[in-house]
Amino acid sequence: MKPFRIGDVEIGGPRLFVIAGPCVVESEELCLGVARRLAIACAERDIPFVFKSSYRKANRSSAASFQGLPTTEALAVLGTVRRETGTPVITDVHEVAEVEEVAAVVDALQVPAFLSRQTALIQACAHSGRAVNIKKGQFLAPGDMARAVEKAVRAGGRRVLVTERGTTFGYGDLVVDYRGLVIMRELGWPVVFDCTHSLQRPGGEETGGDRRFAVPLMRAAVACGVDGLFFETHPDPERALSDAATQLPLEQVEDFLDEALRVHRAVTERAHA
């Protein structure tokens, strides 16, 4: 394992880390409110925390779906979160032309799952000097992430994460193959389990999903030895402008973290017994 830091946050060390926030930047008020609550909850539990929100959503089911605030405004919100909470920030990029502008604002860049084979994008993210989280495409085998990671490393990337977010299972559904977490950890870089995107049912007028499976899927991932958890959360998920069906209610975050730590402690104690 190659541990490193994003800002002051340890990634890939003995502690389970968390990447979390609302799916998309809807407003400064939302992002600051969620970031502050997550930062407090994680600090109280000694959990390393990175705030995540997409400044723009390029992959929407419908052209009528919310794609984000104007770029300058959305990036300014992320900069405010970073400055006022002291929390490192990660956000997605979709095109090479975005990378320089976005990298100037955040601590880490995320390559969306549907772009995980885009060589030039991965290389540009790595070349920026920021940490890079590559989400495994729903269409890729876990072992295929070796080539995605290689692209980042050859472009100068020294801080790389890989994230599991489910695999296409027939039409309109995803399934998580937990063997993938073990396979990807063998690449030597920290592995993250995406607890909420793995619940999606893509397709149709808008992407659906079922958040009731977030806790059992999370438990299984932590039991497999995953290094970090990714999840999206919103104070009123049903009214969220993106991923309304899968974001966790903000009021449930503390219980979710406590359950993750309970499983992590059990696994750690058993490994050292």
C-alpha positions as CSV (number, residue, x, y, z in Angstrom):
1,M,0.0,0.0,0.0
2,K,1.2,3.5,-0.9
3,P,-0.2,5.9,1.8
4,F,-0.2,9.6,1.1
5,R,-1.9,12.8,2.1
6,I,-4.6,15.0,0.6
7,G,-4.0,18.3,2.4
8,D,-3.6,17.3,6.0
9,V,-5.7,14.1,5.6
10,E,-4.0,10.7,5.7
11,I,-5.1,8.4,2.9
12,G,-4.3,4.7,3.0
13,G,-3.1,4.5,6.5
14,P,-4.4,2.4,9.3
15,R,-7.5,4.6,9.8
16,L,-10.6,4.3,7.6
17,F,-11.0,7.6,5.7
18,V,-14.1,9.2,4.3
19,I,-14.9,11.2,1.1
20,A,-18.3,12.7,1.3
21,G,-20.7,15.5,0.6
22,P,-23.7,16.5,-1.5
23,C,-23.8,15.1,-5.0
24,V,-23.6,18.5,-6.7
25,V,-23.0,22.1,-5.7
26,E,-26.5,23.4,-5.4
27,S,-25.6,26.4,-3.3
28,E,-23.0,27.8,-0.9
29,E,-25.3,27.3,2.0
30,L,-25.9,23.6,1.3
31,C,-22.2,22.8,0.8
32,L,-21.0,24.7,3.9
33,G,-23.7,23.2,6.1
34,V,-23.0,19.7,5.0
35,A,-19.2,20.1,5.1
36,R,-19.3,21.5,8.6
37,R,-21.5,18.7,9.9
38,L,-19.4,16.1,8.3
39,A,-16.1,17.7,9.5
40,I,-17.4,17.7,13.1
41,A,-18.7,14.1,12.9
42,C,-15.5,12.8,11.4
43,A,-13.3,14.8,13.9
44,E,-15.2,13.4,16.8
45,R,-14.5,9.9,15.6
46,D,-10.9,10.5,14.4
47,I,-11.8,9.8,10.8
48,P,-9.8,11.5,8.1
49,F,-12.2,13.4,5.9
50,V,-12.2,14.9,2.4
51,F,-15.2,16.9,1.2
52,K,-16.7,16.0,-2.2
53,S,-19.2,17.8,-4.4
54,S,-19.4,18.0,-8.2
55,Y,-19.1,21.5,-9.5
56,R,-20.8,20.3,-12.7
57,K,-22.7,17.1,-13.7
58,A,-21.9,16.1,-17.2
59,N,-23.5,12.6,-17.1
60,R,-27.2,13.1,-16.6
61,S,-30.1,10.8,-17.7
62,S,-32.0,13.7,-19.2
63,A,-31.0,17.0,-20.9
64,A,-33.5,18.6,-18.6
65,S,-31.7,17.5,-15.4
66,F,-29.8,20.0,-13.3
67,Q,-26.2,20.1,-14.5
68,G,-24.8,22.6,-12.0
69,L,-24.3,26.3,-11.3
70,P,-22.2,28.4,-13.6
71,T,-18.6,27.2,-13.4
72,T,-17.1,30.2,-11.7
73,E,-19.8,30.3,-9.1
74,A,-19.6,26.6,-8.4
75,L,-15.8,26.6,-8.0
76,A,-16.1,29.6,-5.8
77,V,-18.3,27.6,-3.5
78,L,-15.8,24.8,-3.3
79,G,-13.1,27.3,-2.5
80,T,-15.2,28.8,0.3
81,V,-15.7,25.3,1.8
82,R,-12.0,24.6,1.7
83,R,-11.1,28.0,3.2
84,E,-13.8,28.2,5.9
85,T,-13.7,24.6,7.1
86,G,-10.1,23.7,6.6
87,T,-11.2,20.5,4.9
88,P,-9.5,19.2,1.7
89,V,-11.9,19.2,-1.3
90,I,-12.3,16.9,-4.3
91,T,-14.4,17.3,-7.4
92,D,-14.9,15.7,-10.8
93,V,-13.5,16.9,-14.1
94,H,-14.8,15.7,-17.4
95,E,-12.5,17.2,-20.1
96,V,-8.8,18.0,-20.3
97,A,-9.7,21.7,-20.8
98,E,-11.2,21.8,-17.3
99,V,-8.3,20.4,-15.3
100,E,-6.1,23.5,-14.9
101,E,-8.9,25.7,-13.7
102,V,-10.4,23.2,-11.3
103,A,-7.0,22.0,-9.9
104,A,-6.3,25.6,-8.9
105,V,-9.2,25.4,-6.5
106,V,-9.3,21.9,-5.0
107,D,-6.9,19.4,-3.4
108,A,-7.8,16.4,-5.5
109,L,-9.4,15.6,-8.9
110,Q,-11.8,12.8,-9.6
111,V,-12.1,11.0,-12.9
112,P,-15.8,9.9,-13.2
113,A,-16.5,6.2,-13.8
114,F,-17.8,6.7,-17.3
115,L,-14.5,8.4,-18.2
116,S,-12.2,5.9,-16.6
117,R,-10.7,4.9,-20.0
118,Q,-10.0,8.4,-21.1
119,T,-6.2,8.4,-21.3
120,A,-5.7,12.1,-21.9
121,L,-8.0,13.1,-19.0
122,I,-6.3,10.8,-16.5
123,Q,-2.9,12.0,-17.7
124,A,-3.9,15.7,-17.3
125,C,-5.2,15.1,-13.8
126,A,-2.0,13.4,-12.8
127,H,0.1,16.1,-14.4
128,S,-1.7,18.7,-12.4
129,G,0.1,17.6,-9.2
130,R,-3.2,17.0,-7.4
131,A,-4.2,13.6,-6.0
132,V,-6.3,11.6,-8.4
133,N,-9.3,9.4,-7.7
134,I,-10.2,7.2,-10.6
135,K,-13.6,5.6,-10.3
136,K,-13.9,2.2,-11.9
137,G,-16.2,2.2,-14.9
138,Q,-19.4,0.2,-14.5
139,F,-18.2,-1.6,-17.6
140,L,-14.7,-2.6,-16.4
141,A,-13.4,-5.6,-14.7
142,P,-11.5,-4.8,-11.5
143,G,-8.2,-5.9,-13.0
144,D,-8.6,-3.4,-15.8
145,M,-8.0,-0.6,-13.3
146,A,-4.3,-1.5,-13.4
147,R,-4.0,0.2,-16.8
148,A,-5.9,3.3,-15.6
149,V,-3.5,3.6,-12.7
150,E,-0.6,3.1,-14.9
151,K,-1.7,6.0,-17.1
152,A,-1.7,8.3,-14.0
153,V,1.6,7.1,-12.7
154,R,3.4,7.4,-16.0
155,A,2.1,11.0,-16.2
156,G,3.7,11.8,-12.9
157,G,0.9,10.9,-10.5
158,R,2.2,10.0,-7.1
159,R,-1.1,10.1,-5.2
160,V,-3.7,7.8,-6.8
161,L,-6.9,6.2,-5.4
162,V,-9.3,3.8,-7.1
163,T,-13.0,3.6,-6.3
164,E,-15.5,0.8,-6.7
165,R,-19.0,2.0,-7.6
166,G,-20.7,-1.1,-8.9
167,T,-20.9,-3.0,-12.2
168,T,-23.6,-3.0,-14.8
169,F,-25.9,-5.9,-14.2
170,G,-28.2,-6.4,-17.1
171,Y,-30.3,-3.3,-18.0
172,G,-30.9,-0.6,-15.5
173,D,-29.2,-2.1,-12.5
174,L,-25.8,-2.4,-10.8
175,V,-24.2,-5.1,-8.6
176,V,-21.2,-5.0,-6.4
177,D,-18.7,-7.8,-6.8
178,Y,-16.6,-7.6,-3.6
179,R,-13.8,-9.7,-5.1
180,G,-13.1,-6.4,-7.0
181,L,-12.0,-4.7,-3.8
182,V,-9.5,-7.4,-3.1
183,I,-8.2,-7.3,-6.7
184,M,-7.8,-3.6,-6.8
185,R,-6.0,-3.4,-3.4
186,E,-3.4,-5.7,-5.0
187,L,-2.5,-2.8,-7.3
188,G,-0.9,-1.2,-4.2
189,W,-3.0,2.0,-4.0
190,P,-5.7,3.0,-1.6
191,V,-9.1,1.6,-2.5
192,V,-12.4,3.3,-1.8
193,F,-15.9,1.9,-1.8
194,D,-18.7,4.2,-3.1
195,C,-21.6,3.4,-0.8
196,T,-24.2,5.4,-2.6
197,H,-23.5,5.3,-6.4
198,S,-23.4,1.5,-6.0
199,L,-27.1,1.7,-5.1
200,Q,-28.1,3.3,-8.4
201,R,-30.5,2.0,-11.0
202,P,-29.4,3.9,-14.1
203,G,-31.5,4.8,-17.0
204,G,-35.0,6.1,-17.7
205,E,-36.0,9.7,-17.3
206,E,-33.8,9.9,-14.2
207,T,-31.4,7.6,-12.3
208,G,-33.1,5.7,-9.5
209,G,-31.8,3.6,-6.7
210,D,-32.4,2.3,-3.2
211,R,-30.6,3.8,-0.3
212,R,-31.7,1.1,2.2
213,F,-28.9,-1.0,0.9
214,A,-26.2,1.5,1.8
215,V,-25.4,0.1,5.3
216,P,-25.2,-3.6,4.4
217,L,-23.1,-2.9,1.3
218,M,-20.8,-0.6,3.4
219,R,-20.4,-3.3,6.1
220,A,-19.3,-5.8,3.5
221,A,-16.8,-3.4,2.0
222,V,-15.2,-2.5,5.3
223,A,-15.1,-6.2,6.2
224,C,-13.2,-6.8,2.9
225,G,-10.5,-4.4,4.1
226,V,-11.3,-1.3,2.0
227,D,-9.2,1.8,2.8
228,G,-11.9,4.4,2.6
229,L,-15.6,5.1,2.1
230,F,-17.2,7.5,-0.4
231,F,-20.8,8.5,0.0
232,E,-23.1,11.4,-0.9
233,T,-25.4,13.0,1.7
234,H,-28.0,15.8,1.7
235,P,-30.2,17.3,4.4
236,D,-33.3,16.6,2.3
237,P,-32.4,13.9,-0.3
238,E,-35.9,13.7,-1.9
239,R,-35.5,17.3,-3.0
240,A,-31.8,17.0,-4.0
241,L,-31.1,18.2,-7.6
242,S,-29.1,15.1,-8.3
243,D,-29.1,11.4,-7.1
244,A,-32.2,12.0,-4.9
245,A,-32.8,8.3,-4.6
246,T,-29.4,7.3,-3.2
247,Q,-28.0,10.2,-1.2
248,L,-28.0,9.5,2.6
249,P,-30.0,11.8,4.8
250,L,-27.6,14.1,6.6
251,E,-29.2,13.3,9.9
252,Q,-28.1,9.6,9.5
253,V,-24.5,10.3,8.9
254,E,-23.3,9.9,12.5
255,D,-24.9,6.5,12.8
256,F,-23.5,5.5,9.4
257,L,-20.0,6.4,10.5
258,D,-20.4,4.6,13.9
259,E,-21.4,1.4,12.1
260,A,-18.5,1.7,9.7
261,L,-16.1,2.1,12.6
262,R,-17.6,-0.8,14.5
263,V,-17.0,-3.2,11.6
264,H,-13.5,-1.7,10.9
265,R,-12.5,-2.3,14.6
266,A,-13.8,-5.9,14.5
267,V,-11.8,-6.6,11.3
268,T,-8.6,-4.9,12.6
269,E,-8.8,-6.7,16.0
270,R,-9.3,-10.1,14.3
271,A,-6.3,-9.4,12.0
272,H,-4.1,-8.7,15.0
273,A,-5.4,-11.5,17.1
